[in-house]
Each structure stands twice: as C-alpha cells, then as structure tokens.
Amino acid sequence: MEDFPEELRTPPVALSCLIGCPDVHPLITAHLHSQQPPINAIALPDFSKISMIPPKKPSRDPSEPPAGIIKRDWFSKHRTRIPAVVAAIFSSRDVSGDPVHWLQVCTDLDKLKASIRGRNIKLVVLVVTKWNDKDNTSEERILALRKRAEIDSKNLIIFVPDHEPELQQCLSRQVPLIVPLSKFGLWTVLGELANTYYRDEGRRVRSRLEKKNYTSMELHVRYCFKVAIYAEFRRDWLEALKLYEDAYHALREMVGTSTRMPPIQRLVEIKAVAEQLHFKMSTLLQHGGKVLEAITWFRQRTANYRKLVGAPEVIFLHWEWLSRQYMVFAQLLETSSPNALHVPSTDPVAEEKPTEWEFHPAYYYQLAASYLKEKNTCLEFALSMSIDVGAFDGSAESVVASAYLGQYSRLLEHEDAFITQPLTDMEYVHYALAEGKRFKDSFEIIALLKKSFEAYSSSKAERTAAYCGLQMAREYFSLNDFSNAKQIFDSVANLYRREGWLLSLWEVLGYLRECSKGTSSAKDFIEYSLEMASLPETTGSSESFSKDCGPAEPATSSQREKIHKEAFEVARGESELNSDEQNSAFKVKSDYPIYLEIDLISPLRVTLLALVAFHQPMVKPGGQSLITISLRSQLPINVEIDQLEVQFNQSECNFIITNGQKPQISSIDIVQPGHRVETAPDLVLATNKWLRLTYDIKSDLSGKLECIYVIARIGPNFTICCRAESPALMNDSPLWKFENRLETIPIKDPGLALSGQKAIQVEEPEPQVDLILDSSGPALVGESFILPVTVASRGHAVHSGELKINLVDTRGGGLLSPRGEESFSSDNIHVELVDISCDAPQDKSGAPSDKIQKIQPSFGLISVPSLDMGESWSCKLKIKWNHPKPIMLYVSLGYLPQSDDPSLQKVHVHKSLQIEGKIAVAISHRYMLPFRQDPLLLSKLKSVSETDQTPYLALNEKTLLIISVKNSSEVPLRLLSMSIETEEKSVACTVQPQQEEFREAIVNMPGEEFKKVFTIIPKVNSTKLKIGTVSLRWERDSNDTSSQVTKYRLPDVNVELPLLAVTVECPPHAFLGNPFLYSVKILNQTEMLQEIKCSISDSQSFVLSGPHSDTMLVLPRSAQVLTYMLVPLGLGSLQLPRVTVVSMRYSAGLQPSTASLLVFVYPTKPHVDLKPPGDA
Amino acid sequence: MASTACFMIVSKNDIPIYEAEVGTVPKKEDAAHQHQFILHAALDIVQDTAWTTSAMFLKAIDRFNDLVVSVYVTAGHILSFVMSDFIIHTRLMLLHDSRNEDGIKSFFQEVHELYIKASSVMFYNLI
C-alpha cells in the first residue's frame, strides 16, 4: 500500500492559496489545518509569485487521439498545485493609505484575477488590520476593493490578528465581523468556495461525459476518474464510488478493443489504471464500514481480471499485479476500523457469499503470496526463454515512467535536451524482464506467508496455517535455507501424519529429504526416506499427481522402491549422500555410524514394528519361558537384517540373534561377549509380513522381566533401535488404518496375539526360613503386651536379615484417636509399639555397628543377626494398648540366603497376626445403707427424674460402698490391692479402709466378680461431692508380667442432712417362746417438732405387745423409741410384724423392706456359744 | 463444460478414507497436486461451521481462486446409536469450479446413501 502515492492513500483535501502579507500566513494555515474537514493552503508571500499557479492549458484537439488514460500527476497537481480558492491578503494600511499604495493594491488584484480566471478559481479578499486601527479603515476603500475584486460582500473579510476574540470570530465563527462587510469566518468562506469550485469543475467534466462527444474509451475513463476525484474533494463518497465503478467497467471493456498502443503495454496501462481505481473503491467501501460489499466486489473484480494474463512472455507481470491487488486489499482490511469489521456469517447473502476466511486479511496475504510465487515461476520461465535479456541490461536505465499512468518510454538526450520516445512491445518486455531479474521476491513471499501463518495460528486454524507454513517452507527451500525450511516442514508433516493425509505428507517428506541432503544429515535423510518408502500406496497417484509434486516426485510404487534403495545404500555406506547445492558429500562409515531410534510415537513405526510377547504371565526363578519376537515392516522391498539384539531390563537376559545366511558378518559384531547368541535361519523382513522368532528365556532374578528394545543391525554402521511393544497394547498407525491390505496377527497363537505382554513376572524364590509369631491370647489394655517373634532357619542361612514390624488398624481407622492428630502423645495413640528386645546375637563376631533398630509407634525395623542353617533367633515385641482396639500385626523378614553375593535379591517371608486389645477388668460400684437404718432425705424423695442418677448420701451417716471387680478378659488375673484415693481433703468425707493390700493375691477367674466393701461417712453437706478414684492393682496369673493398675473414678454424689432417721432394732435371732424386744427408734434431727404416725401389723408367727397404731411427737434434736415385746410362735426364718412410720410434716412414710424384717427362730437355745469371746 | 473436481471422504478423526478426481478434465496441471492441501485446510472451517448449523450441506465454505470447497457433513450424533462408529460425523468434501449447486448437492446425497449402504454391510451378518 505504501507504493501508492500519498494523494491516493489519504482522503482528498481542498487546496487554497494565500497571497500577500506573509506574516499572517502561519496563523491562517494552522487554523485551516485544525478544522474539520481541513483545508490545505499554498502560501505565496507576494503577488509577484502568482505565476506559481499553473495557467490553464489550451484545450485538447478533439480529433487527436488521447495519448493515455490518466496523467500520472493529474491528481497530485490538484492536491498540491492548483488551488480551488485564492485568498488575496492586503494590509489595511495599503488599502486605506496613500493613493500609491491603493493603486498597487488594485494592480495586484487585477493581475491575480487575470491569472485565475482561466481556471475558474474562486477569490477571497482579506484585509489585515490592527485592533487599534480598525476604526481607521476606510469603508469606501473597502467597498471599492470588493467591487474591483468582483466578489460578494461575504467574501471580503477584515482580519484582526492582534485581538484574540476578533481573531477567532474572523477565522471561524459565522457571525458578522466588526463591519458588516463579511458575514462568515475565513474557513467557512474558503471551504464553501472550494466546494463550489470542485462542483463546477465536476459538472464541467460530467457534461462532457453526458454529451459523449468523444470517440475513445480512454477519455470516458479519464472523465469518470476526474469527476470522481472532484466528488471526493466535496466528500460526496457515493458519487465518487459510482463514477469509479463506471470507470472500472469502461476500463474492462477497453481490453482488446483499444488499438492505440502496442498490446502488451496497453494491457499494462489498463491494469495500472484499474489498480488505482480499485484501490480507491476498496478504500471508500472499507472506510465506510461496508466490508461485506468491499469483499464481494473485490472477488468479482479480481475474477474479471484474473484471466487477463497477457502475452506469454510477460505473464509474470500479471501475477505480480494480481498479487499486489490482494496484498493491498489485505492491508486495507487490516487497517480499516475494527468496528466496521463485522462478520455476518448467518445472513443469507446471495450465492456468492464470502467465506469465513474472506473476512480475514490472512486469506488475502496468503493468496498474494501464492500469486507472487506464480509470478516468480513465470518470470523464471520467461527469463529462461529469452536469451538476449543481458543485451538490454545497459539501456534499461534509460526507460522511465512517462506522463501517463502505466506507460513507460525511453528518455533520450538530444542536443542538451531530454526527449522521450515510446517503446515497442519488444523493448518493453526486455525492460520488464530486466527489472524482474533485479528483484528477488522470495523474502516478500515469506513475509506475506508469515503474516498469514501467524494470523491463522492465532485463530486456531492449524490446518490452514499448515498450508501457509508449507508454502513458506517451500520458499525457504528454494532459497536453500534448509534449516528454516526443515523446521517448518517438520511441523507441517506432523499434522499431515497425525491426520493421515498421505499425498500431502508424501510431498512434505520429499522436501524434508532434500533438506537433510542440504544439511548433510544422513540420519535425517535415512529417516525421511524410510518413512516415505513405508507410506501406503495411494490409488491413482501415478496419474493425477504427475506434475509438481516437489522433489518427492509422484508417489508411485516405483518411486517408493527407488527411495528405499537410496536410503539403504546410504545406510550401508555403499553410496555417499550428495548435496547438489552445498557441493558436499557425506558417507556413513565407522566414524559416523547411524543409529535410529523408533519409539511408540515415532513415524518410523511403520518401517519397523517390534512386538514382543512372553508365552506365560509368570515364571519361577530359574524357570524357562518362551518369548516371541515379531517384526513387521511396510517397506516396499524386503530388508535383510544382519543381526538382532533383544534387550531386557535384566541385562543378563539380553541375547543376540544372528542371521544364518550371513555368519561371517554376524560373528564380528557381537557387542558384549559372553552374551547368549542364537542363530536364525534367515532374518528377512518382507513387506507387511510378520517375521516371528521364538526363543527360550530364563531369569534367576525375581521381579519384573521386561523386554525394552529390539535392535536391528543392518550393515556395519547402521542400527535401528526399536522399542518393544506388547501385542495386547498395539495401536495401528493412522496411515494404515483404512488401507486395503492383508491383516495378519503378529503371533501364531491368536490368544497371545491379543493379550501377549512384553513383560513377565519372575516369582520370588521359596523362603526356607520360618517366622513364628507366638501369640498368648488377647492383649489387655494398659499392659505391655509381650509378643515373641522367632526366626527359625529351615533350609536357608540368614544374612543381612531385616525384620519389619507394622501395626495396622484392622478397621482402617488409624491408630491415633481422632482428637490426637495434632498432639502426638501416648494418650492419643490407641496402640503403640513400645520396644523390641532381642536376644544377644548368636554369632560370635556380632558387630553391633550394623545393627539397625528403629522404632516408631506403628512401625519397627530391626536387623536380624546372621543365622546359619538350622539356627533360630527371637525377639520380643512390646506393644502397649491404651484403648481397646483390634490390630493387625505384620511382620516381614527380608534376608539373603547367601552372604557372598550381594547382587542376589532378598527373600521375603511375611506373617501377620490379628490381636484383640481387651479391657482386663470391669469395675462397678454400689452404695448401700447400713442394716435397718433409714434416713429421710427430702431431695431424694423429690427427685423423680429418671435421668438424675446421682446417688444421695446422708450427712454424717455411714454409707456402705461396694466395689465390684469383674474379670472381663479371658485369662485369670490376680488382684493385688485396691484403694480409694480421695480427691479432696479427707475433711469432706471419710473412707474406710483407704487402701488394702491383699495378703494373698486374689485370683479372679474369667467372668468372676470380686467385691470389696468400703464405708463412707460424708462430712460436708454439698452437692456433687467427689468421692475419689478406685485403684486396682492386678497382674496376669503368670509370673512373667508386671502388675498393672486400673483406675476407676467414682461418680459424684449429693450429700444431705437427713431430717429423720429410723432405726429398727431387734436381735438377730430368737428362741421359740422366749420374748424379745423389737424397737423402732425415730431420731429427729431438725429444729422442729415432728409428728410421727406409727403402726404395726399383726403377724401369725408372733405375739405382740405394744401400741398397734400411734401418733407421737418427737421433740427437736431428740429421739423417740417405740418398743414392742414379741414372743415367737413359729420356727425358722420368720417375718417380723411390719412397722410403718409416717412423717406427717413431710408426708413421707417408711416401710422397712421384707429382707430387713427377717429373724430366725430357734426351737431352743443352741448349744453353741453365740457370745463373742470377749463377752464372757 | 469441462470442470475440475476433487472428491474426498474424511472420517471423523480427520483421516481421508477415499479420494477421487472426478472432474471432466483430468487435471489442471499446476493446481492438481494442491487439491489435498486445499481440502485439508478447509477442514478448519468445516469443523467450526458444522456445529453452528443444522444443515448437512455446507456450500462454498472455502475458496481458493476459482476453486470452491463444498462439504456434506453426515449427521453423526443421530446415527451413532444405530450405525457403527465408522460412519459417525464423516465429511464428504468436494473441491470444484462449477457453480452447479443443485447438482453438487444431489451428488452428495447420492454418495451419502451409497456410503451408508456400504458401511452397513456388516449388519447383514447380525441379522
């Protein structure tokens, strides 16, 4: 676009001319430029320079045919030299001054009028005055001046430059100035007059068009162009567009009809004019936001002209021209306002709707590049055809562009003057060829394609970008810039390879092959050649793609075979890799071996595919397994492999297969002596046929045995290292997916072909050592559980043994209690490994330095000393349960059966054991009142709530506390002592006995319950009295464990002063017929008189004396005793008469329990001394 | 009227599975080898446009000078339950220079029908 002159690229701006008073020119021109639309101005300092304005030429002779279509400088003349309006500027001093000055003013004005009249240029008169002098300006003279200038009053302006408000008014505002001589500002006046000028000129030319009083089409085009330009000056875009359109059509019609010039030059001229018209129209449409129209028109116009290639020797000019059209259009599209760029994809616009890409500059850049490439091709052809271009070279400089657009002539020096002479077509062709020869377009093509490539890439159109990339790479290739070309070709080839576009891939690979020749890279050359040779056949390729397939030549089978042979000749070192451009040669030899690696994603997988399958999934160490190696190649010719090496992850298993047909070659090439060598009858890879080789394999090492590589050696210096694949996981190449070929299975056994794996599991050797975990039943919470672990050798010696211990929660909840995640203390760990104690090493040397011992709460590691066959060793694990939880104990022993071979794998023995953690003893408690005593506790009566289970104890009264210990484990326990540790001071309550060591340990069998009675006398009246904690010391009923303490905290109790206490007293036994006393004592501990109602029921077994029913008053803090005399009438255990005591105040009654009212009646006094020994 | 045309069937994973020069003139020499490249590049637009319209026939979707790419996209998402994976979202692409839109459309429909028939042969074994 930069090639176009400035006046074409920018919108036309009206031109004015300022004459006289040069000191105000800067002010005025700056103002005119700042307005919208701006007005350009030619500044002439005085009237003597009037001649600068070109005078009007005499009109053309109508009979004479026009010399050309448009004059090259016509537009620029109107933009820069011929003003539409002239502003004559006079000083007010000259106008109003002495007659000499006035006369001069009049003369200047007359001269000016005379010079502009011919061109019909408009006139404005400015009188410059000073603010102070403005009143001195003679109105008469002003009037005379206007009349002399023959202008309207509005076209005479009094100009006051030294007064800002006046100046502004004068310059732009449409208000009357200081004198009513002028109504308008300068810019408005100039703009209006310029518009009038351009309109008049346009009309003048248009009238010629309408009259059609001309014969040649050239004039029609010229007139249309001029009227359009005048319309553009007036900013009448629509008319301009219409006339450009007319001109364009007229121009198209001229092709082949006009005979004015030699045909070649005529077409060049027509295209040059078309280009300008075209540019103008595209600019107008695009800047007007009509992108869709611009695109549609562009396509139609270029379609019109695309076929106008012209004479065969200058076809290149046509393609250059077309390329320029596309490039300029792309630039316009790029620079036009982004707001205007809307893509109406869904609108149904005619059948010629632009495609999505036609809205992108990248599309046009790409086509521009492709036409430029076309130009290059044609130019090269034209140059090769013309032999005498060189002869014209010297005179090419004398050819210049002539006055008419698109015409060239020869400039001759004749008698100190230059004259131009028209060229013949032959001369022009020579000139064009010489010019074409001077410029190299490759870099421009690359730049255009790069722009396009980047734009497409950023739009995520990778395929379109790849096509651009391909064209770009071809251009680099033609420049012998192989490294750049290779880089792009590679990325393009990747795409075609991935999507399986064969012919495209073939062509790209052909280029890559040549690039590798250029860079003397034999490895690349062989790789690309092999890939090409392995591509599938394409139907009909020989016919349709016979021309211009790049260096690859047509993708025929013979070409494939040729490439195959070339590659192997280079690989075997039989021929050199020659590069025509670099004049260098490269040969594969022992100093420069070739090593190709083929992995799962390599394109060369089709060249050589290696599948390896073990026949068994597992094998014992030292046991034999069969392995099948299947190789397949899609190369068109059979390939004979000299040697195959199969490599495993266990390098001892590697083996070599030599070709039985070539024993002499195989023998020299064994890489690692000592390895197994097999000989196959022949190692020939036929096209698309599996070469299957089956051998035994043996591994002594346990673990995974995997085949990694299959390495094929062909010739002394060529190696193909192919990564082994499992048949089960084999993916077919996308290139071969839809090919019509015979599909065979890689291994004869179809099951193995579908499921075969390239890896096998070698089992571990059978361990010959026992690992014994002695469990002594469940563990008890609190104790350190001892678990003996014994390692006993049966058939293996143990060396470098290591014992690993893991404690795992059976339920998977973890061994930490939930709240204990942060604080890692022993309380929070449910079960922990505390210690591992082991016997002293049995071997004499027993270096302690290599002894490992590592203990963590749930993990332990300990080294096992070396043991000879038959020996044993044991250790004891000390595990502590803090909470009842079952755990799984995993113990694993790893050892070496032989000490002298560290490369051997360790043998592992695993044992596990589930251990329950149980609570040893369950402690419970119960409060009891003393026999036949009942205190009245009001709170106890009131507390009816079921939830409140807090026991109530009577203050200062004795209460019995019974602690029951139940053995909930499965082993007998020995109870050693029991104590109650009071938490508060003994003032609060008295506990008897505080501690008791059992003189003989009490053996508590599983499920048995042991009870111990304590007495408690609360001393403080309080709620929530803390009694204390029961501590029970116990041990397992076996001597080897230490004693454990189990604690049990007694719940809090409420203590209350009893209001009344009822004590029933009677002897423990009686004798038939012997009376005894039965008394009920009621103790009132309150400060009030208590009314007590007391009754007694009759009993058949007794004769009773005393009140049956009575109400009595018990004085405060005193006791009342009701006494009955009873004579038993029956024998045995008899129920005493039931006494009921009711406190009237508290509405509380007491009926002693049945159990407390039993007495045993003997028939006679027994002959035993019932008295205690001390009573005698 | 002599015309140039290159026809291709492209599978759903963008691999060409059939190609034929179907024009009445065998080749326009210079551009003949470019047909694959042009059709391949046009896949970019096809993959964008195919999901924005319910039409199967996408006419003149890309242009290269006088040559125009028209595409017929098979309704993969409808057929996928019934037909084999082989026919899902297959694109029939034609690079042509003639403007006979109806002819091209009916050509596509005919090919599509034949293609479905050919692809469904395997079902006869099941019946």
Boltz contact constraints between the chains, C-beta under 6 A:
constraints:
  - contact:
      token1: [A, 355]
      token2: [B, 62]
      max_distance: 6.0
  - contact:
      token1: [A, 355]
      token2: [B, 63]
      max_distance: 6.0
  - contact:
      token1: [A, 356]
      token2: [B, 45]
      max_distance: 6.0
  - contact:
      token1: [A, 461]
      token2: [B, 44]
      max_distance: 6.0
  - contact:
      token1: [A, 463]
      token2: [B, 40]
      max_distance: 6.0
  - contact:
      token1: [A, 463]
      token2: [B, 41]
      max_distance: 6.0
  - contact:
      token1: [A, 463]
      token2: [B, 43]
      max_distance: 6.0
  - contact:
      token1: [A, 463]
      token2: [B, 44]
      max_distance: 6.0
  - contact:
      token1: [A, 464]
      token2: [B, 41]
      max_distance: 6.0
  - contact:
      token1: [A, 464]
      token2: [B, 44]
      max_distance: 6.0
  - contact:
      token1: [A, 467]
      token2: [B, 37]
      max_distance: 6.0
  - contact:
      token1: [A, 467]
      token2: [B, 41]
      max_distance: 6.0
  - contact:
      token1: [A, 499]
      token2: [B, 14]
      max_distance: 6.0
  - contact:
      token1: [A, 499]
      token2: [B, 15]
      max_distance: 6.0
  - contact:
      token1: [A, 500]
      token2: [B, 15]
      max_distance: 6.0
  - contact:
      token1: [A, 501]
      token2: [B, 16]
      max_distance: 6.0
  - contact:
      token1: [A, 501]
      token2: [B, 36]
      max_distance: 6.0
  - contact:
      token1: [A, 501]
      token2: [B, 40]
      max_distance: 6.0
  - contact:
      token1: [A, 503]
      token2: [B, 36]
      max_distance: 6.0
  - contact:
      token1: [A, 504]
      token2: [B, 36]
      max_distance: 6.0
  - contact:
      token1: [A, 504]
      token2: [B, 37]
      max_distance: 6.0
  - contact:
      token1: [A, 544]
      token2: [B, 21]
      max_distance: 6.0
  - contact:
      token1: [A, 544]
      token2: [B, 27]
      max_distance: 6.0
  - contact:
      token1: [A, 544]
      token2: [B, 32]
      max_distance: 6.0
  - contact:
      token1: [A, 545]
      token2: [B, 33]
      max_distance: 6.0
  - contact:
      token1: [A, 547]
      token2: [B, 29]
      max_distance: 6.0
  - contact:
      token1: [A, 548]
      token2: [B, 33]
      max_distance: 6.0
  - contact:
      token1: [A, 549]
      token2: [B, 33]
      max_distance: 6.0
  - contact:
      token1: [A, 734]
      token2: [B, 15]
      max_distance: 6.0
  - contact:
      token1: [A, 738]
      token2: [B, 17]
      max_distance: 6.0
